Amino acid sequence: MTQLLMTPGPTFVRENVRQAMAEQIINPDIDMDFYELYKETCQMVQKIIRTKEEVLILDGEGILGLEAACASLIEPGDRVLVISNGIFGAGFGDFVEMYDGIPVYFEGDFREPIDIEALEAFLEKDSDFKIATLVHCETPSGLINPIETICPMLKRYGILSVVDAVSSIAGIPIETDKWEIDLLLGGSQKCLSAAPGLTFLSVSRAAKALMANRDSKIRGFYANLTIWDGWYDKRWFPYTQPVSAIYGFNRALKNYFADGRVLERHANQAKRVREEVLSMGFDLYPKSGFSDTCTAIMVPEGMDEKGFRDKMLNEHGILISGAFGPLEGKVIRIGHMGDNCDGDKVDRTLKAMRALLGQ
Ligand SMILES: *Cc1c(COP(=O)(O)O)cnc(C)c1O
């Protein structure tokens, strides 16, 4: 039985994307066509995240985007505001420390979106930060943060925003420029349903200026975003590009645009999942701010969640997720994002859950 992947990344990868990855390898440094293909791929990302600022695609999974943002923007001794109400939000602090920044945490409830008024009150007292980090969709808890309000607020205090939108880009509308986001980053393996292995990010002019005017050098090479400066004009890449991964990603982006109803479908299917799960008798982990890409269900007292997931896989061929860190054993997650977000797939998943619950 082929396994039905319903995890919040990696997601199902269509055959045409897999075929694109099997195409003949060319030399991406010498072949001028590849520069055009890379540029076209970046332009499609710009269109999805609605930015006119530069977009880069890096050869490394989503975490490379987080690290590159921190490595390129943070200088030793910089105080960085780490807005944290989930596992990825808190994890940003570790990257800040890795590059000798000083993380200052604004912490929120894991089950609620960041409280705008509380954040504003915090900033009124202390806004001595060049940069703030935050997460749009906290995938482990299925929660969305109001970046459309937070990022413009940070800007009013002169703070640049770095936003992890790995599990929301192409599933939930994002207006990078309108919301004044300085660095927005995503990954290939979530809502865009390409293979894992690429991260992509937008860099505002303000973020570029900060990188250009640092007192200290950027540490590292792969995570240094300035090595890309002028790549297109110079027809030059800082290192040999992962041709197959870019072919696949380019195809996945074309699939997104050919569909035309992706965001609408995410909203509809997510709503259905939430309603059905509640009618099964479960509670949702977030109290509000539900993500349309991933639903986190509370594991009821006494339920063997690992056993439940094993049965989903072994008896129904459907792979769903648990969570990790402080949420391990506490939530079950359905990833209805990207090509997982399909009426039939969602049906199969919900039916199988009901069958296991004897409903
Ligand atoms: C998936 C994801 C990443 C990438 O991290 P992995 O754990 O390596 O998959 C980063 N941030 C968020 C919010 C994600 O959902």
The ligand as an SDF file (V2000), in Angstrom:
LIG
                    3D

 15 15  0  0  0  0  0  0  0  0999 V2000
    9.5810   22.7380    9.0540 C   0  0  0  0  0  0  0  0  0  0  0  0
    9.9230   23.9950    9.7000 C   0  0  0  0  0  0  0  0  0  0  0  0
   11.2320   24.4600    9.7010 C   0  0  0  0  0  0  0  0  0  0  0  0
   12.3330   23.6600    9.1140 C   0  0  0  0  0  0  0  0  0  0  0  0
   12.7620   22.8060   10.1000 O   0  0  0  0  0  0  0  0  0  0  0  0
   12.8760   21.2240   10.1120 P   0  0  0  0  0  0  0  0  0  0  0  0
   12.5990   20.8710   11.5370 O   0  0  0  0  0  0  0  0  0  0  0  0
   14.2710   20.9160    9.7520 O   0  0  0  0  0  0  0  0  0  0  0  0
   11.8790   20.6490    9.1560 O   0  0  0  0  0  0  0  0  0  0  0  0
   11.4870   25.6930   10.2920 C   0  0  0  0  0  0  0  0  0  0  0  0
   10.5050   26.4140   10.8540 N   0  0  0  0  0  0  0  0  0  0  0  0
    9.2230   25.9950   10.8670 C   0  0  0  0  0  0  0  0  0  0  0  0
    8.1750   26.8470   11.5030 C   0  0  0  0  0  0  0  0  0  0  0  0
    8.9000   24.7770   10.2800 C   0  0  0  0  0  0  0  0  0  0  0  0
    7.6360   24.3420   10.2900 O   0  0  0  0  0  0  0  0  0  0  0  0
  1  2  1  0
  2  3  1  0
  2 14  2  0
  3  4  1  0
  3 10  2  0
  4  5  1  0
  5  6  1  0
  6  7  2  0
  6  8  1  0
  6  9  1  0
 10 11  1  0
 11 12  2  0
 12 13  1  0
 12 14  1  0
 14 15  1  0
M  END
$$$$
